[in-house]
Amino acid sequence: MANTESNINNTVIDSKIEGKDWLEPIPFSSVSNESTPYPIQALPGILQTTVSEYQKYGQQPMALVACGALANVSLACQALADVARDDYLISPVSGAPRKCTSASS
């Protein structure tokens, strides 16, 4: 019986592969190989210098180096500011998502 089901499934797959149920693909309108330069001038001065120097050294894409630097700065500064949601719920600033419902639900 398993062999019969397998043959039926293969027939369905084969008919789709042969193009019986496929529409003509729509081409992408335009694909640009040009990338937008990373806006390094938007970073603070010391971070601009650090990111530029590290990118020259490591030869990684500028956006990758800058995002890594911003993630590290964010993590380092997380404990410097607290958020008070009420008188009892006070915690460090974090980019992590939080559950908005009570623990009993």
C-alpha positions in Angstrom: 0.0 0.0 0.0 2.8 2.4 0.8 4.3 1.8 -2.7 0.9 2.8 -4.3 0.8 6.0 -2.3 4.4 6.7 -3.3 3.6 6.2 -7.0 0.6 8.6 -6.7 2.7 11.3 -5.0 5.4 10.9 -7.6 2.8 11.2 -10.4 1.5 14.5 -8.9 5.1 15.8 -8.5 6.0 14.8 -12.0 3.0 16.5 -13.6 3.9 19.8 -11.8 7.6 19.4 -12.9 6.5 19.0 -16.5 4.9 22.4 -16.3 1.3 21.4 -16.5 0.3 23.4 -13.4 2.9 26.2 -13.7 2.3 29.8 -14.9 5.0 31.7 -16.8 7.5 33.2 -14.3 7.4 37.0 -14.0 11.0 38.4 -14.3 12.3 40.8 -11.7 11.8 44.4 -12.9 15.4 45.4 -12.3 18.3 44.1 -10.2 20.9 46.5 -9.3 24.4 45.4 -8.5 25.3 48.8 -7.1 25.3 49.0 -3.3 24.5 52.1 -1.3 27.6 53.1 0.8 27.2 52.8 4.5 26.5 56.2 6.2 29.6 56.1 8.4 29.4 59.9 8.8 26.3 59.2 11.0 28.4 57.5 13.6 30.1 59.4 16.5 33.7 60.5 15.7 35.5 57.9 17.7 33.3 55.1 16.3 33.9 56.4 12.7 37.6 56.1 13.3 37.4 52.7 14.9 35.1 51.2 12.3 37.1 52.6 9.4 40.4 51.4 10.8 39.1 47.9 11.6 37.4 47.7 8.1 40.7 48.5 6.4 42.5 45.9 8.5 40.0 43.1 8.2 38.6 43.8 4.7 35.0 43.1 5.8 32.1 45.0 4.3 31.7 48.4 6.1 28.1 47.7 7.1 29.1 44.5 8.8 31.9 46.2 10.8 29.7 49.1 11.7 26.8 46.9 12.8 29.1 44.9 15.0 30.5 48.0 16.6 27.0 49.4 17.3 25.9 46.1 18.8 28.9 46.1 21.1 28.4 49.7 22.2 24.7 48.9 22.8 25.6 46.0 25.0 28.2 48.0 26.9 25.8 50.8 27.6 22.8 48.6 28.5 23.4 48.8 32.3 23.9 52.6 32.3 20.2 53.4 32.0 17.1 51.9 33.6 13.5 51.9 32.4 10.7 52.0 35.0 7.5 50.6 33.7 5.9 51.2 37.2 7.1 51.5 40.8 8.2 47.9 40.9 9.2 46.9 37.4 12.6 48.6 36.9 15.2 47.0 34.6 18.1 47.9 32.4 17.5 49.3 28.9 17.5 46.4 26.5 16.7 45.7 22.9 15.4 42.2 23.8 11.7 41.7 23.3 9.7 41.4 26.5 6.5 39.4 27.2 3.7 41.8 27.9 1.3 39.4 29.7 1.4 38.2 33.3 3.3 35.1 34.2 0.0 33.3 35.4 -1.5 33.3 31.9 
